[in-house]
Amino acid sequence: APTASLPVTNIHDATLKYEFTVCLHQPLYAVNLQTIPRLLEWIAVNKVFGADHFVIYTLTATDEIREYLQPLVNTGLLETHLWDQDFSKDTILDLFNQRVVLNECIYRHMYSSKHIALLDFDEFPTPHSHENWSQVISNSPCAKTPSASFLNAFFPMNFLGDIPRSHLNVTVLQKFRRAPSF
């Protein structure tokens, strides 16, 4: 598949604050009190793999979850921004302004983070041959390139019927059956 690479050079003298900032692909439009454990799980699992800063965009409709996110905001692990853009019929086709959110996050953090990972709510880049993302990047052919992309594998939700569900509504750590490759 063709890829494009745009190097972004830090012209500021400030030291980089983060190794990996993770930007959530789109505003949290479907997160409620029942799904907050999955969001916290997403943060926890990606933190284990190397993320040290997370950025999410919330809608006014997600105000009820702010109290659960505030402890992470207080520690500096999580940064939240209110995304109060209107969704027209055309923007819904753009996955709730996904491109605009990604662009905003990249430009907001390009001078404070060494790497920026653009992930969706159900994406967990998992290092197999190394302990964490930093080791994967530094030991790969893309170590000196401005961007990298990775192959993915799908662990479909419908496979959850085979195993007992957690009362905490977490799902990632229960995944062990992989979908066939495309």
RAGIKA-V741669 format. One record per backbone hydrogen bond with DSSP energy under -0.5 kcal/mol. NH is the residue of the N-H (numbers start at 1). CO is the residue of the C=O. If there is no record, write none. Layout:
NH,CO / NH,CO
This chain:
7,5 / 9,7 / 11,9 / 17,112 / 18,112 / 21,115 / 22,53 / 23,21 / 23,117 / 24,22 / 24,55 / 25,119 / 27,96 / 28,57 / 29,27 / 35,32 / 36,32 / 38,35 / 39,35 / 40,36 / 41,37 / 42,38 / 43,39 / 44,40 / 45,41 / 46,42 / 47,43 / 48,44 / 49,45 / 50,46 / 50,47 / 51,46 / 52,20 / 53,20 / 54,77 / 55,22 / 56,79 / 58,81 / 59,28 / 62,59 / 63,60 / 65,62 / 66,63 / 68,65 / 69,65 / 70,66 / 72,69 / 73,69 / 74,70 / 75,71 / 76,72 / 76,73 / 77,72 / 78,72 / 79,54 / 81,56 / 83,58 / 84,82 / 88,86 / 92,88 / 93,89 / 94,90 / 94,91 / 95,92 / 96,91 / 97,91 / 98,94 / 101,97 / 102,98 / 103,99 / 104,100 / 105,101 / 106,102 / 107,103 / 108,104 / 109,105 / 110,106 / 112,109 / 113,109 / 114,18 / 115,19 / 117,21 / 119,23 / 119,117 / 123,120 / 127,125 / 133,49 / 136,132 / 137,133 / 138,134 / 139,135 / 140,137 / 143,140 / 145,142 / 159,156 / 160,157 / 161,158 / 162,159 / 163,160 / 166,170 / 169,166 / 174,171 / 175,172 / 178,176 / 179,154
